[in-house]
Amino acid sequence: MGSSWKYHNKNVPIEEYTTAGNAAWKRLFRSPGDLSPQVVYLASDDPGAFKDLQSQLEPGSRIFSLTKSRYPDFRSIASPAPYFQDKFSALPKADRVRLTMGMIVDFAVLSGMWARDDEPRPGAVICGLRYARFSWSSCLRRGILSHRFPSQFQRVQDGCCRVRLGSGVWIRI
Amino acid sequence: MAAVALGWDRAFGYGYRDDSAGEVNREHARWIEVDEKGSLNPPWRPFELF
């Protein structure tokens, strides 16, 4: 949901994100003669956002997301439908844990918050005020999701996972 | 939160001019917000407690 008067009680349309993203890519990462494809990580609760985004970016752009990952572990924690708090709260606990893990992984990749120095991190983030939607990255060319699960995340028992916030500090998710 | 991960300089484009006023340098900023589009002051708030 938007925060501004224009988008009060509405979703900020994806066109706002793609327009800003295309402009940011040109401004930050394009030099004359450089035609390398845009590399984008999409973090959204709505699986339909992938197609919309794809249709509005330059042809050949590379878009990564949990929903379209080739790894079942990532697909299984992707949001299956647009988020509504009442529907989410009615889900069984195991599903809520799994989908919360997806949100945190989305945020981790989108922001680079837990990336080590040698790991890819976003070159820019395009977001609304209420939540971030996707990031544009020049450093993601190595294909972030083809790499391992970040070491900051550890699977513990009962299908739960924990994430490292700082040296020696973990929260369980 | 994503602005925190980018780091202040990268997020708000600091380091290219006198930034003592704290204004976002839109030419270099990497935190790009598409809802309010910088019309709020401040454009980024550290925490929202509820």
Backbone of each chain as ProteinMPNN parsed JSONL, in Angstrom:
{"seq_chain_A": "MGSSWKYHNKNVPIEEYTTAGNAAWKRLFRSPGDLSPQVVYLASDDPGAFKDLQSQLEPGSRIFSLTKSRYPDFRSIASPAPYFQDKFSALPKADRVRLTMGMIVDFAVLSGMWARDDEPRPGAVICGLRYARFSWSSCLRRGILSHRFPSQFQRVQDGCCRVRLGSGVWIRI", "coords_chain_A": {"N_chain_A": [[0.839, -1.198, 0.0], [0.364, 2.261, -0.684], [1.849, 5.317, 0.575], [1.691, 7.95, -0.008], [-0.536, 10.681, -0.917], [-1.499, 10.29, -3.471], [-1.375, 7.51, -3.818], [-2.829, 6.532, -1.743], [-4.168, 3.979, 0.193], [-3.921, 2.294, -1.982], [-2.088, 0.067, -4.132], [1.226, 0.906, -5.025], [1.735, 1.395, -8.389], [3.379, -0.936, -10.617], [4.625, 0.279, -12.72], [5.725, 2.624, -11.726], [7.932, 1.662, -10.378], [9.394, 0.414, -12.418], [9.926, 2.535, -14.165], [11.471, 4.213, -12.524], [13.519, 2.426, -11.989], [14.63, 1.836, -14.534], [15.595, 4.376, -15.148], [17.44, 4.726, -13.067], [19.256, 2.714, -13.616], [20.386, 3.586, -16.045], [21.523, 5.97, -15.156], [23.366, 5.189, -13.168], [24.782, 2.823, -13.904], [25.208, 2.565, -16.644], [27.491, 3.056, -19.173], [28.766, 4.908, -22.002], [28.303, 2.972, -24.925], [28.107, 0.626, -23.561], [26.279, -2.194, -23.428], [25.39, -4.081, -21.721], [23.158, -6.387, -20.134], [20.402, -5.4, -18.009], [20.333, -6.26, -14.583], [18.271, -7.597, -12.252], [16.833, -7.97, -9.058], [13.84, -9.175, -7.941], [11.664, -8.607, -5.336], [8.73, -9.511, -4.131], [5.42, -9.82, -2.792], [3.537, -10.61, -4.547], [3.171, -12.988, -6.967], [2.556, -12.45, -9.595], [3.858, -10.151, -10.239], [6.257, -10.595, -11.474], [5.944, -11.155, -14.246], [4.805, -8.74, -15.078], [6.873, -6.978, -14.556], [8.868, -7.991, -16.224], [7.791, -7.413, -18.735], [8.138, -4.737, -18.874], [10.753, -4.04, -18.787], [13.963, -3.585, -20.425], [14.386, -5.7, -23.283], [15.973, -8.835, -22.755], [16.837, -8.376, -20.229], [17.902, -9.523, -17.022], [16.139, -11.153, -14.619], [15.786, -11.956, -11.289], [14.138, -13.957, -8.831], [12.459, -15.256, -5.91], [10.192, -16.819, -6.549], [10.709, -17.659, -9.188], [12.968, -19.093, -9.029], [15.418, -21.608, -9.795], [15.826, -23.39, -7.886], [14.274, -25.613, -5.718], [14.17, -25.205, -2.914], [14.207, -22.448, -2.62], [11.96, -21.711, -4.118], [9.983, -22.804, -2.553], [9.713, -21.156, -0.363], [8.699, -18.872, -1.35], [6.317, -16.215, -1.683], [3.002, -17.224, -2.299], [0.818, -15.775, -3.133], [-0.717, -12.465, -3.302], [-0.174, -10.554, -0.345], [-2.27, -10.573, 2.477], [-3.068, -9.493, 5.638], [-5.024, -10.72, 7.31], [-5.61, -13.122, 6.0], [-3.099, -14.279, 6.01], [-2.645, -14.59, 8.76], [-4.423, -16.601, 9.305], [-3.29, -18.874, 8.369], [-1.75, -22.145, 8.821], [0.722, -22.637, 11.411], [3.203, -23.652, 10.515], [3.244, -22.891, 7.834], [3.229, -20.131, 8.084], [5.7, -19.709, 9.291], [7.397, -20.627, 7.266], [6.797, -18.851, 5.131], [7.472, -16.434, 6.268], [10.164, -16.774, 6.481], [10.757, -16.64, 3.778], [10.181, -13.916, 3.281], [12.198, -12.718, 4.755], [14.495, -13.701, 3.547], [14.115, -12.611, 1.007], [14.368, -9.894, 1.686], [17.0, -9.901, 2.586], [18.492, -10.484, 0.27], [17.653, -8.495, -1.457], [18.532, -6.173, -0.153], [21.178, -6.586, 0.547], [21.969, -6.675, 3.103], [23.205, -8.576, 4.792], [25.402, -9.325, 3.391], [28.691, -10.517, 2.787], [32.012, -9.136, 2.238], [32.946, -10.298, -0.127], [30.725, -11.087, -1.422], [27.94, -10.802, -3.719], [26.15, -7.708, -3.898], [23.398, -5.387, -3.867], [23.37, -2.705, -6.309], [21.7, -0.59, -6.278], [18.592, 0.32, -4.792], [15.193, 0.074, -5.414], [12.289, 1.277, -4.115], [9.145, 1.443, -2.281], [7.773, 3.512, 0.336], [6.594, 2.003, 2.28], [7.248, -0.672, 1.928], [10.008, -2.416, 0.524], [10.538, -3.147, -2.903], [12.057, -4.05, -5.255], [15.482, -4.582, -6.296], [18.119, -3.077, -8.159], [20.894, -4.203, -9.724], [24.349, -3.954, -10.316], [26.188, -5.637, -9.556], [25.269, -8.112, -9.442], [25.789, -9.842, -11.411], [26.972, -12.299, -11.364], [25.007, -13.966, -10.734], [23.06, -14.308, -8.335], [21.341, -16.181, -7.147], [22.233, -18.537, -7.988], [24.204, -19.173, -6.431], [25.378, -20.357, -3.221], [23.223, -20.771, -0.347], [23.15, -17.927, 1.658], [25.726, -17.713, 4.117], [25.005, -16.532, 6.388], [22.584, -17.406, 7.015], [21.163, -20.076, 8.687], [20.009, -23.357, 8.743], [18.026, -24.738, 11.228], [16.721, -27.143, 13.611], [13.362, -28.545, 13.13], [12.565, -27.495, 10.676], [13.038, -24.828, 10.943], [14.821, -21.713, 10.842], [17.737, -19.741, 11.277], [19.109, -16.47, 11.548], [22.022, -14.506, 11.168], [22.746, -11.617, 12.886], [24.855, -10.112, 13.762], [28.276, -10.381, 14.884], [28.182, -13.381, 16.392], [25.55, -12.971, 17.183], [22.347, -14.13, 16.841], [19.146, -14.405, 15.321], [16.198, -16.305, 15.61], [14.138, -17.489, 13.066]], "CA_chain_A": [[0.0, 0.0, 0.0], [1.141, 3.483, -0.756], [1.817, 6.235, 1.708], [1.388, 9.288, -0.523], [-1.946, 10.961, -1.206], [-1.809, 9.688, -4.771], [-1.535, 6.059, -3.72], [-3.432, 6.198, -0.462], [-4.979, 2.755, 0.134], [-3.731, 1.559, -3.239], [-0.707, -0.346, -4.358], [1.989, 1.734, -5.954], [1.799, 0.557, -9.602], [4.72, -1.416, -10.957], [5.23, 1.238, -13.657], [6.557, 3.566, -10.961], [9.191, 0.974, -10.062], [10.201, 0.171, -13.618], [10.403, 3.825, -14.667], [12.574, 4.639, -11.65], [14.612, 1.469, -12.138], [15.3, 2.062, -15.818], [16.342, 5.641, -15.043], [18.58, 4.524, -12.168], [20.237, 1.881, -14.315], [21.089, 4.471, -16.984], [22.278, 6.983, -14.403], [24.432, 4.643, -12.32], [25.541, 1.67, -14.392], [25.411, 2.561, -18.085], [28.443, 4.007, -19.745], [28.567, 4.887, -23.458], [28.721, 1.75, -25.607], [27.885, -0.545, -22.707], [24.921, -2.688, -23.652], [25.172, -5.262, -20.886], [21.759, -6.408, -19.704], [20.038, -5.042, -16.641], [20.193, -7.395, -13.675], [17.313, -7.128, -11.262], [16.237, -8.924, -8.133], [12.481, -8.766, -7.606], [11.107, -9.125, -4.088], [7.333, -9.093, -4.068], [4.478, -10.835, -2.304], [2.647, -10.978, -5.644], [3.925, -13.718, -7.999], [2.254, -11.853, -10.896], [4.711, -8.983, -10.486], [7.403, -10.989, -12.305], [5.583, -10.957, -15.658], [4.622, -7.307, -15.311], [8.194, -6.356, -14.576], [9.554, -8.469, -17.425], [7.26, -6.76, -19.928], [8.447, -3.302, -18.854], [12.201, -3.811, -18.807], [14.587, -3.821, -21.729], [14.495, -7.123, -23.615], [17.28, -9.392, -22.399], [17.136, -8.126, -18.819], [17.887, -10.74, -16.197], [15.365, -10.911, -13.401], [15.81, -13.06, -10.322], [13.15, -13.862, -7.741], [12.247, -16.55, -5.254], [9.189, -17.618, -7.284], [11.207, -18.228, -10.445], [14.266, -19.738, -8.813], [15.462, -22.997, -10.247], [16.026, -24.234, -6.71], [13.022, -25.844, -5.002], [14.242, -24.62, -1.576], [13.829, -21.038, -2.714], [10.565, -21.602, -4.575], [9.052, -23.22, -1.506], [9.493, -20.091, 0.625], [8.192, -17.687, -2.053], [4.911, -15.902, -1.406], [2.193, -17.787, -3.377], [-0.285, -14.875, -3.493], [-0.591, -11.171, -2.625], [-0.276, -10.675, 1.123], [-3.301, -9.915, 3.292], [-2.73, -9.906, 7.001], [-6.005, -11.651, 7.894], [-5.416, -14.446, 5.382], [-1.817, -14.807, 6.48], [-2.789, -15.001, 10.157], [-5.239, -17.811, 9.385], [-2.525, -20.028, 7.879], [-1.094, -22.953, 9.857], [1.982, -22.056, 11.883], [4.334, -24.069, 9.671], [3.222, -22.068, 6.623], [3.63, -18.766, 8.445], [7.152, -19.735, 9.508], [8.041, -20.79, 5.952], [6.638, -17.637, 4.323], [8.253, -15.378, 6.917], [11.535, -17.01, 6.053], [10.829, -16.092, 2.419], [10.248, -12.446, 3.344], [13.504, -12.306, 5.273], [15.486, -13.982, 2.501], [13.905, -11.56, 0.006], [14.969, -8.654, 2.165], [18.454, -10.069, 2.662], [19.077, -10.403, -1.069], [17.302, -7.175, -1.975], [19.255, -5.091, 0.508], [22.589, -6.872, 0.779], [22.199, -6.391, 4.523], [24.099, -9.517, 5.448], [26.414, -9.773, 2.436], [30.094, -10.306, 3.144], [32.697, -8.305, 1.25], [33.143, -10.979, -1.408], [29.44, -11.539, -1.94], [27.253, -9.751, -4.48], [25.179, -6.884, -3.182], [22.729, -4.536, -4.853], [23.959, -1.42, -6.627], [20.679, 0.402, -5.961], [17.329, -0.289, -4.369], [13.996, 0.836, -5.78], [11.303, 0.824, -3.14], [8.166, 2.378, -1.744], [8.098, 3.805, 1.734], [6.049, 0.986, 3.17], [8.096, -1.851, 1.792], [10.882, -2.377, -0.64], [10.067, -4.113, -3.884], [13.148, -4.757, -5.905], [16.739, -3.846, -6.402], [18.793, -3.105, -9.436], [22.258, -4.405, -9.297], [25.388, -4.195, -11.308], [27.1, -6.621, -8.984], [24.582, -9.392, -9.344], [25.961, -10.553, -12.674], [27.368, -13.689, -11.145], [23.79, -14.742, -10.551], [23.086, -14.507, -6.9], [20.612, -17.349, -6.666], [22.916, -19.768, -8.376], [25.195, -19.415, -5.389], [24.876, -21.046, -2.034], [22.425, -20.046, 0.625], [24.137, -17.134, 2.397], [26.163, -18.383, 5.339], [24.375, -15.865, 7.524], [21.368, -18.134, 7.32], [21.418, -21.476, 9.013], [18.821, -24.142, 9.013], [18.089, -25.479, 12.485], [15.719, -28.212, 13.587], [11.926, -28.285, 12.889], [12.355, -26.685, 9.486], [13.226, -23.417, 11.247], [16.034, -21.143, 10.289], [18.15, -18.579, 12.05], [19.872, -15.529, 10.742], [23.013, -13.821, 11.982], [22.643, -10.163, 12.825], [26.183, -9.539, 13.955], [29.109, -11.478, 15.295], [27.664, -14.128, 17.531], [24.15, -12.672, 17.512], [21.466, -14.778, 15.875], [17.723, -14.489, 15.68], [15.553, -17.449, 15.019], [12.972, -17.036, 12.269]], "C_chain_A": [[0.871, 1.244, 0.0], [0.994, 4.328, 0.496], [1.365, 7.623, 1.231], [-0.113, 9.442, -0.768], [-2.355, 10.247, -2.488], [-2.105, 8.194, -4.661], [-2.094, 5.622, -2.377], [-4.372, 5.001, -0.622], [-4.917, 2.018, -1.199], [-2.314, 1.045, -3.274], [-0.033, 0.661, -5.278], [2.179, 0.89, -7.223], [3.225, 0.212, -9.996], [5.42, -0.48, -11.95], [6.127, 2.243, -12.936], [7.934, 2.952, -10.684], [10.05, 0.807, -11.317], [10.744, 1.473, -14.2], [11.612, 4.288, -13.85], [13.781, 3.717, -11.825], [15.373, 1.656, -13.435], [16.148, 3.331, -15.767], [17.593, 5.455, -14.181], [19.662, 3.699, -12.854], [21.07, 2.731, -15.273], [22.022, 5.414, -16.228], [23.506, 6.388, -13.728], [25.341, 3.624, -13.019], [25.842, 1.673, -15.878], [26.505, 3.553, -18.468], [28.293, 3.896, -21.259], [29.098, 3.584, -24.073], [28.49, 0.48, -24.804], [26.439, -1.009, -22.872], [24.631, -3.915, -22.79], [23.765, -5.21, -20.282], [21.576, -5.932, -18.264], [19.908, -6.318, -15.819], [19.381, -6.926, -12.475], [16.911, -8.265, -10.34], [14.875, -8.378, -7.726], [12.06, -9.414, -6.296], [9.675, -8.617, -3.987], [6.484, -10.202, -3.48], [3.632, -11.367, -3.449], [3.434, -11.695, -6.75], [3.685, -13.14, -9.392], [3.153, -10.689, -11.251], [5.864, -9.317, -11.436], [7.124, -10.697, -13.781], [5.45, -9.483, -15.989], [5.966, -6.607, -15.448], [8.934, -6.706, -15.873], [9.096, -7.699, -18.668], [7.662, -5.286, -19.994], [9.94, -2.996, -18.82], [12.743, -4.025, -20.214], [14.617, -5.313, -22.01], [15.895, -7.621, -23.252], [17.655, -9.141, -20.95], [17.049, -9.422, -18.032], [17.209, -10.432, -14.876], [15.415, -12.153, -12.523], [14.699, -12.852, -9.294], [13.02, -15.229, -7.091], [11.288, -17.42, -6.061], [9.746, -18.319, -8.502], [12.555, -18.914, -10.256], [14.246, -21.16, -9.337], [15.644, -23.942, -9.064], [14.726, -24.381, -5.913], [13.013, -25.23, -3.597], [13.821, -23.158, -1.575], [12.379, -20.888, -3.145], [9.592, -21.889, -3.43], [8.821, -22.131, -0.454], [8.978, -18.804, -0.031], [6.716, -17.472, -1.727], [4.045, -16.395, -2.573], [1.099, -16.837, -3.88], [-0.067, -13.535, -2.798], [-0.927, -11.282, -1.135], [-1.462, -9.909, 1.681], [-3.135, -10.426, 4.705], [-3.717, -10.915, 7.575], [-5.857, -13.055, 7.311], [-4.142, -15.101, 5.902], [-1.957, -15.347, 7.903], [-3.571, -16.304, 10.296], [-4.484, -19.06, 8.919], [-1.967, -20.846, 9.05], [0.287, -22.388, 10.185], [3.162, -22.403, 10.966], [4.4, -23.221, 8.401], [3.667, -20.642, 6.925], [5.14, -18.678, 8.66], [7.871, -19.756, 8.149], [7.962, -19.488, 5.143], [7.37, -16.446, 4.941], [9.725, -15.519, 6.553], [11.753, -16.434, 4.648], [10.958, -14.582, 2.419], [11.635, -11.999, 3.785], [14.604, -12.576, 4.239], [15.358, -12.94, 1.387], [14.583, -10.268, 0.439], [16.491, -8.745, 2.19], [19.102, -9.88, 1.29], [18.855, -9.009, -1.654], [18.208, -6.078, -1.43], [20.762, -5.318, 0.569], [22.965, -6.725, 2.245], [23.218, -7.325, 5.17], [25.221, -9.992, 4.523], [27.816, -9.534, 2.981], [30.774, -9.546, 2.013], [32.805, -8.968, -0.123], [31.827, -11.448, -2.02], [28.742, -10.414, -2.703], [26.258, -8.987, -3.619], [24.56, -5.91, -4.179], [23.453, -3.212, -5.083], [22.987, -0.288, -6.349], [19.418, -0.34, -5.553], [16.183, 0.642, -4.744], [12.878, 0.369, -4.854], [10.244, 1.88, -2.896], [8.539, 2.661, -0.302], [7.683, 2.667, 2.649], [6.829, -0.314, 3.08], [8.897, -1.755, 0.504], [10.417, -3.411, -1.653], [11.179, -4.775, -4.688], [14.402, -3.915, -6.033], [17.375, -4.072, -7.757], [20.267, -3.289, -9.14], [23.225, -4.62, -10.434], [26.304, -5.305, -10.824], [26.481, -8.007, -8.969], [24.86, -10.267, -10.553], [26.34, -12.011, -12.486], [26.159, -14.579, -10.9], [23.639, -15.171, -9.108], [22.422, -15.809, -6.474], [21.242, -18.648, -7.14], [23.998, -20.089, -7.351], [24.566, -20.126, -4.206], [23.914, -20.155, -1.243], [23.41, -19.211, 1.443], [24.479, -17.771, 3.741], [25.564, -17.73, 6.58], [23.079, -16.552, 7.912], [21.721, -19.576, 7.618], [20.105, -22.167, 9.273], [19.004, -24.821, 10.368], [16.948, -26.495, 12.478], [14.302, -27.684, 13.35], [11.695, -27.421, 11.653], [12.503, -25.201, 9.766], [14.6, -22.97, 10.756], [16.455, -20.02, 11.213], [19.058, -17.705, 11.197], [20.808, -14.738, 11.649], [22.884, -12.309, 11.807], [24.001, -9.502, 12.991], [27.06, -10.661, 14.455], [28.532, -12.133, 16.539], [26.214, -13.866, 17.899], [23.239, -13.256, 16.43], [20.024, -14.544, 16.306], [17.137, -15.679, 14.952], [14.325, -16.968, 14.268], [12.116, -18.215, 11.878]], "O_chain_A": [[1.95, 1.281, 0.591], [0.138, 4.084, 1.347], [0.735, 8.371, 1.978], [-0.855, 8.461, -0.818], [-3.439, 9.668, -2.567], [-2.992, 7.681, -5.344], [-1.868, 4.499, -1.927], [-5.264, 5.013, -1.47], [-5.787, 1.2, -1.496], [-1.446, 1.52, -2.542], [-0.656, 1.198, -6.194], [2.724, -0.212, -7.15], [4.158, 0.974, -9.74], [6.648, -0.446, -12.019], [7.156, 2.662, -13.466], [8.958, 3.632, -10.748], [11.262, 1.025, -11.292], [11.881, 1.521, -14.671], [12.633, 4.698, -14.401], [14.925, 4.172, -11.81], [16.604, 1.639, -13.451], [17.269, 3.364, -16.274], [18.668, 5.955, -14.514], [20.852, 3.965, -12.684], [22.295, 2.619, -15.315], [23.168, 5.622, -16.625], [24.569, 7.008, -13.715], [26.54, 3.576, -12.746], [26.651, 0.868, -16.341], [26.443, 4.734, -18.125], [27.756, 2.906, -21.755], [30.211, 3.155, -23.769], [28.662, -0.624, -25.322], [25.5, -0.304, -22.502], [23.73, -4.696, -23.097], [23.25, -4.138, -19.962], [22.472, -6.048, -17.428], [19.426, -7.336, -16.314], [19.756, -5.983, -11.778], [16.678, -9.388, -10.788], [14.768, -7.257, -7.228], [12.097, -10.637, -6.165], [9.444, -7.426, -3.78], [6.788, -11.383, -3.647], [3.066, -12.455, -3.345], [4.275, -11.077, -7.403], [4.518, -13.315, -10.281], [3.218, -10.276, -12.408], [6.385, -8.437, -12.121], [7.936, -10.084, -14.475], [5.911, -9.023, -17.033], [6.17, -5.767, -16.324], [9.536, -5.85, -16.521], [9.902, -7.374, -19.54], [7.544, -4.656, -21.045], [10.342, -1.832, -18.823], [12.063, -4.576, -21.079], [14.843, -6.113, -21.103], [16.88, -6.903, -23.424], [18.681, -9.635, -20.482], [16.238, -10.299, -18.329], [17.648, -9.568, -14.117], [15.12, -13.261, -12.971], [14.367, -11.722, -8.936], [13.426, -16.239, -7.665], [11.53, -18.613, -6.243], [9.33, -19.43, -8.832], [13.209, -19.276, -11.234], [13.215, -21.832, -9.329], [15.618, -25.161, -9.231], [14.145, -23.384, -5.482], [11.965, -24.781, -3.131], [13.162, -22.689, -0.647], [11.65, -20.049, -2.616], [8.518, -21.293, -3.349], [7.829, -22.183, 0.273], [8.836, -17.777, 0.632], [5.967, -18.427, -1.523], [4.307, -16.033, -3.72], [0.518, -17.072, -4.94], [0.675, -13.459, -1.82], [-1.839, -12.005, -0.734], [-1.636, -8.727, 1.387], [-3.07, -11.632, 4.944], [-3.312, -11.862, 8.251], [-5.962, -14.05, 8.028], [-4.106, -16.296, 6.193], [-1.452, -16.425, 8.217], [-3.41, -17.028, 11.278], [-4.985, -20.176, 9.059], [-1.74, -20.311, 10.135], [0.93, -21.751, 9.352], [4.007, -21.556, 10.678], [5.488, -22.872, 7.944], [4.381, -20.02, 6.139], [5.779, -17.702, 8.265], [8.82, -19.006, 7.92], [8.951, -19.073, 4.54], [7.833, -15.556, 4.227], [10.433, -14.533, 6.347], [12.785, -15.827, 4.364], [11.743, -14.021, 1.655], [12.183, -11.029, 3.261], [15.527, -11.777, 4.08], [16.363, -12.443, 0.88], [15.285, -9.629, -0.345], [17.184, -7.784, 1.856], [20.124, -9.206, 1.16], [19.751, -8.424, -2.263], [18.601, -5.166, -2.158], [21.535, -4.363, 0.635], [24.146, -6.659, 2.586], [24.008, -6.893, 6.01], [25.914, -10.958, 4.839], [28.099, -8.485, 3.561], [30.182, -9.335, 0.955], [32.763, -8.294, -1.152], [31.831, -12.139, -3.039], [28.914, -9.235, -2.391], [25.615, -9.548, -2.732], [25.146, -5.642, -5.228], [24.072, -2.665, -4.17], [23.404, 0.86, -6.198], [19.213, -1.493, -5.93], [16.201, 1.833, -4.434], [12.559, -0.819, -4.82], [10.41, 3.048, -3.249], [9.51, 2.111, 0.217], [8.329, 2.397, 3.661], [7.036, -0.98, 4.095], [8.501, -1.099, -0.46], [9.938, -4.474, -1.257], [11.205, -6.003, -4.773], [14.371, -2.692, -5.894], [17.193, -5.105, -8.4], [20.817, -2.538, -8.335], [22.959, -5.361, -11.381], [27.099, -5.847, -11.592], [27.112, -8.968, -8.527], [24.241, -11.32, -10.712], [26.063, -12.852, -13.341], [26.278, -15.804, -10.864], [24.045, -16.267, -8.722], [22.887, -16.469, -5.545], [20.825, -19.733, -6.735], [24.626, -21.146, -7.403], [23.378, -20.448, -4.205], [23.826, -18.947, -1.465], [24.426, -19.747, 1.886], [23.602, -18.308, 4.419], [25.605, -18.29, 7.675], [22.537, -16.318, 8.992], [22.483, -20.211, 6.888], [19.213, -21.634, 9.932], [20.05, -25.421, 10.617], [16.287, -26.685, 11.456], [14.09, -26.472, 13.374], [10.711, -26.683, 11.599], [12.137, -24.381, 8.924], [15.417, -23.778, 10.314], [15.611, -19.408, 11.867], [19.687, -18.17, 10.247], [20.435, -14.349, 12.756], [22.913, -11.802, 10.685], [24.256, -8.445, 12.414], [26.623, -11.812, 14.452], [28.414, -11.511, 17.595], [25.697, -14.476, 18.835], [23.353, -12.912, 15.254], [19.719, -14.491, 17.497], [17.528, -16.01, 13.833], [13.563, -16.14, 14.768], [11.097, -18.044, 11.21]]}, "seq_chain_B": "MAAVALGWDRAFGYGYRDDSAGEVNREHARWIEVDEKGSLNPPWRPFELF", "coords_chain_B": {"N_chain_B": [[14.846, 0.321, 5.598], [16.467, -0.853, 3.678], [18.059, 1.236, 2.937], [19.817, 1.451, 5.042], [21.396, -0.811, 4.699], [22.642, -0.222, 2.282], [24.332, 1.77, 3.049], [24.996, 5.079, 4.253], [26.258, 6.991, 2.542], [26.245, 5.856, -0.042], [23.494, 5.347, -0.274], [22.254, 7.891, -0.171], [23.706, 9.413, -1.873], [25.954, 10.853, -1.003], [29.111, 12.602, -0.69], [30.021, 13.824, -2.953], [29.813, 16.491, -3.018], [29.383, 19.447, -0.958], [27.843, 18.181, 1.716], [26.73, 19.035, 4.029], [24.253, 20.092, 4.589], [22.633, 17.97, 4.388], [20.931, 17.235, 2.341], [19.476, 15.011, -0.092], [21.504, 13.819, -2.68], [20.497, 13.643, -5.735], [21.651, 12.888, -8.069], [23.487, 10.929, -7.509], [22.342, 9.184, -5.736], [21.381, 5.978, -4.439], [19.331, 4.816, -3.175], [16.144, 4.63, -3.962], [13.07, 5.962, -3.917], [9.743, 5.379, -4.688], [7.186, 6.165, -4.079], [6.464, 8.473, -2.351], [8.366, 9.984, -3.516], [10.429, 11.706, -2.598], [9.046, 13.886, -1.614], [8.428, 14.141, 1.022], [9.62, 15.433, 4.15], [11.791, 14.649, 6.676], [13.093, 12.727, 3.837], [13.608, 10.117, 4.446], [13.001, 8.042, 7.157], [14.341, 6.942, 10.217], [13.188, 5.022, 12.042], [10.1, 3.385, 12.613], [7.875, 3.166, 15.047], [5.507, 1.02, 16.424]], "CA_chain_B": [[15.873, -0.621, 6.014], [17.408, -1.093, 2.583], [19.014, 2.349, 2.933], [20.834, 1.128, 6.042], [22.324, -1.784, 4.112], [23.448, 0.424, 1.236], [25.261, 2.719, 3.667], [24.432, 6.425, 4.038], [26.825, 7.698, 1.398], [25.713, 5.285, -1.28], [22.038, 5.47, -0.309], [21.782, 9.258, -0.41], [24.572, 10.076, -2.847], [26.873, 11.785, -0.356], [30.534, 12.478, -0.985], [30.362, 14.458, -4.227], [29.699, 17.944, -2.847], [29.2, 19.737, 0.465], [26.586, 17.546, 2.121], [26.442, 19.375, 5.43], [22.817, 20.356, 4.741], [21.972, 16.675, 4.48], [20.015, 16.986, 1.235], [19.812, 13.872, -0.95], [22.07, 14.158, -3.983], [19.744, 12.739, -6.614], [22.505, 12.419, -9.158], [24.284, 9.772, -7.088], [21.631, 8.363, -4.747], [21.064, 4.603, -4.834], [18.074, 4.45, -2.518], [15.207, 5.354, -4.806], [11.751, 5.711, -3.334], [8.851, 5.719, -5.797], [5.832, 6.499, -3.621], [6.462, 9.907, -2.035], [9.354, 10.583, -4.437], [11.208, 12.783, -1.995], [8.228, 15.04, -1.228], [8.38, 14.24, 2.482], [10.838, 15.912, 4.782], [12.872, 14.089, 5.867], [12.636, 11.711, 2.889], [13.81, 8.789, 5.012], [12.925, 8.062, 8.623], [15.064, 5.764, 10.696], [12.397, 3.968, 12.672], [8.682, 3.609, 12.831], [7.518, 2.289, 16.158], [4.053, 0.896, 16.601]], "C_chain_B": [[16.918, -0.837, 4.919], [18.455, 0.025, 2.518], [20.142, 2.098, 3.936], [21.88, 0.199, 5.429], [23.2, -1.161, 3.032], [24.56, 1.277, 1.85], [24.812, 4.127, 3.312], [24.95, 7.071, 2.767], [26.255, 7.185, 0.077], [24.207, 5.517, -1.382], [21.607, 6.872, -0.736], [22.726, 10.068, -1.303], [25.547, 11.068, -2.249], [28.315, 11.564, -0.832], [30.963, 13.152, -2.274], [30.324, 15.978, -4.148], [29.618, 18.216, -1.347], [27.827, 19.216, 0.898], [26.164, 17.955, 3.531], [24.967, 19.703, 5.653], [22.021, 19.06, 4.799], [20.988, 16.372, 3.362], [20.465, 15.76, 0.443], [20.399, 14.402, -2.258], [21.492, 13.184, -5.014], [20.565, 12.205, -7.777], [23.229, 11.117, -8.799], [23.548, 8.827, -6.14], [21.292, 6.981, -5.298], [19.851, 4.052, -4.082], [17.008, 5.284, -3.193], [13.793, 4.973, -4.398], [10.706, 6.226, -4.316], [7.432, 6.103, -5.377], [5.735, 8.004, -3.345], [7.434, 10.675, -2.926], [10.06, 11.81, -3.842], [10.388, 13.983, -1.55], [8.089, 15.183, 0.285], [9.692, 14.79, 3.005], [10.837, 15.48, 6.257], [12.366, 12.977, 4.939], [12.768, 10.293, 3.433], [13.771, 8.908, 6.522], [13.53, 6.798, 9.171], [14.16, 4.671, 11.236], [10.939, 4.372, 12.744], [8.275, 2.635, 13.924], [6.008, 2.22, 16.279], [3.73, -0.339, 17.41]], "O_chain_B": [[18.107, -0.986, 5.204], [19.591, -0.202, 2.101], [21.285, 2.489, 3.702], [23.083, 0.389, 5.61], [24.365, -1.528, 2.884], [25.606, 1.479, 1.232], [24.307, 4.363, 2.215], [24.175, 7.638, 1.997], [25.844, 7.955, -0.791], [23.7, 5.847, -2.454], [20.706, 7.027, -1.561], [22.551, 11.277, -1.461], [25.933, 12.03, -2.913], [28.676, 10.487, -1.307], [32.13, 13.072, -2.659], [30.742, 16.671, -5.075], [29.773, 17.293, -0.547], [26.79, 19.744, 0.495], [25.333, 17.291, 4.151], [24.477, 19.606, 6.778], [20.862, 19.057, 5.214], [20.283, 15.364, 3.416], [21.66, 15.492, 0.315], [19.852, 15.323, -2.865], [21.949, 12.047, -5.138], [20.215, 11.197, -8.39], [23.543, 10.309, -9.673], [24.08, 7.777, -5.781], [20.958, 6.833, -6.474], [19.41, 2.934, -4.345], [16.965, 6.502, -3.024], [13.378, 3.82, -4.517], [10.769, 7.381, -4.736], [6.575, 6.339, -6.228], [5.006, 8.719, -4.033], [7.32, 11.893, -3.065], [10.253, 12.819, -4.521], [10.955, 14.999, -1.149], [7.675, 16.235, 0.773], [10.742, 14.631, 2.382], [9.964, 15.906, 7.014], [11.339, 12.356, 5.214], [12.116, 9.372, 2.94], [14.429, 9.772, 7.101], [13.274, 5.706, 8.663], [14.354, 3.5, 10.913], [10.601, 5.543, 12.914], [8.328, 1.419, 13.736], [5.32, 3.24, 16.241], [2.559, -0.62, 17.667]]}, "name": "protein", "num_of_chains": 2, "seq": "MGSSWKYHNKNVPIEEYTTAGNAAWKRLFRSPGDLSPQVVYLASDDPGAFKDLQSQLEPGSRIFSLTKSRYPDFRSIASPAPYFQDKFSALPKADRVRLTMGMIVDFAVLSGMWARDDEPRPGAVICGLRYARFSWSSCLRRGILSHRFPSQFQRVQDGCCRVRLGSGVWIRIMAAVALGWDRAFGYGYRDDSAGEVNREHARWIEVDEKGSLNPPWRPFELF"}
